[in-house]
């Protein structure tokens, strides 16, 4: 704390102490005069009274210091601070009463009772005064801003949905700032007690059912949804209605985002495609990982990617001793390291530029740092590219995973979690097949190693590199068309935070070789996703058209999370299921035979057959003929 700031705080405390002493002495004098107006000067107990008055003020100052009343910012105080003030004064009064009995043999009960009431009024008035002054200044500023708002053409007439605490805070924030370019002109709220009333100077003009009518009557340019506690389905329905009458719709963050510290309650965001996925975001309890992470070394491969970087962000909350940020691309590692350092957490961050295909480099990293926990997110994930380059998919997805997993075993890591994909289930492409084979490698290691291995599968991740969402946004910004491969194409979707939480949660649940899967609800049609994005951007399908480009090489129409008969019937954790561990016979032999295949066509065929348990001697012979 700087010396000027310390001086200001000391001056504030000294002033408040002085005013408190004056208030308590004044209340005692006034009470004495009220009870004994004739003997005010010559009463025989005058000395006792003066001693009691000064002792009363001294007792309150001491107790107020102990209860930290002088550290309260009274202009923002609530009922709890008022109760603390009354409790402190009451304890001072009771203490003085006991002292009077002990010293004088009698107590001034009536005087102390009346003095308590009068002192409470005076002390509360002193503190309320600062709040009244600040509020008055804010109102004057709001009136000044309001007059300017009406003159400015860039200011939007804004309707706020929800006149509760979040809505009131939002309006207050707008009224105190000229940066929002909004003029709140009306609330709508289903609370019948608020109808026709004014909240923070803004009228409650109707219910949510009257949304369309209010937008028309009030000439609304912008709508802000401000009920962060509302359930997902209700929220979704209201946002869809709002978008039909106003293209400029914003929403306050959901209460989970506020509680997690990601955003403030007065931060608005444009309605995003995540709002229209058709299911509640899954919240997992990752607190159990505290004991696994706190004070330990954590290695994240692919730390510069979408999932890897989010795992790093979440892991930092649990106070590891150090985090190894391993990746092949120097720029992505540089960016995530810089971002994490700006958080100023007491965690050692070690950027590691390394390729998971390089065994000796990995050995050096594990030997030097001996990580306790390993999250393996490094992989090639682009389906058409891997279809055209199967040898690279094998080197990175299969052997890269094998290298990292074996190093975890060799150097005694406690847990190893591999990030897989729903494309590993009944795979029809090279990428999914290599990920399934990588799962087999991890599961085989789990049978003999003291390291607890686990695999986590999930579907498409919104906002990740290669996700369809950024592609759609770019196509819409260019005026269309939006390209969808097939009208019946469906996918499971989840957000990056959901995916990373699932991975971290799996780290606490792993017992050896499990495949963990998140309950992701119903799959979403890609064409519906495209239509919703067009609407969210304020366009119609007449303005931004949708074109079907045809299924790309290796793509499946539908994705699965677990094969039939592979999943345990009960969830091992709310919203998390686990697959039955399978054994892979002659793993090394199949890897050796795979290495003999030189052509992309032969290798791709081999991978898909192996991943689907369809290899037999005939197929081996057919494949060898293509070598």
Secondary structure, 3 states (H helix, E strand, C coil): CCHHHHHHHHHHHHHHHHHHHHHHHHHHHHHHHHHCCCCCCCCCCHHHHHHHHHHHHHHHHHHHHHCCHHHCCHHHCCHHHHHHHHHHHHHHHHHHHHHHHHHHCCCCHHHHHHHHHHHHHHHHHHHHHHHHHHHHHHHHHHHHHHHHHHHCCCCEEEEEECCCHHHHHHHHHHHCCCCCCEEEEEEECCCHHHCCCEECCEEEEECHHHHHHHHHHCCCCEEEECCCCCCHHHHHHHHHHHHHHCCCEEEECCHHHHHCCCCCCCCEEECCHHHHCCCCCCCCCCHHHHHHHCCCEEEEECCCCHHHHHHHHHHHHHCCCEEEEEECCHHHHHHHHHHHHCCCCCCEEEEEECCCCCHHHHHHHHHHHCCCEEEECCCCCCHHHHHHCHHHHHHHHHHHHHHHHHHHHHCCCCEEEEECCHHHCCCCCHHHHHHHHHHHHHHHHHCCCCCEEEEEECCEEECCCCCHHHHHHHHHHCCCCEEECCCCCEECEEEHHHHHHHHHHHHHHCCCCEEEEECCCCCEEHHHHHHHHHHHCCCCCCCCCEEECCCCCCCCCCCCCCCCCCECCCCCECCEEEECCCCCCCHHHHHHHHHCCCCHHHHHHHHHHHHCCCCCHHHHHHHHHCC
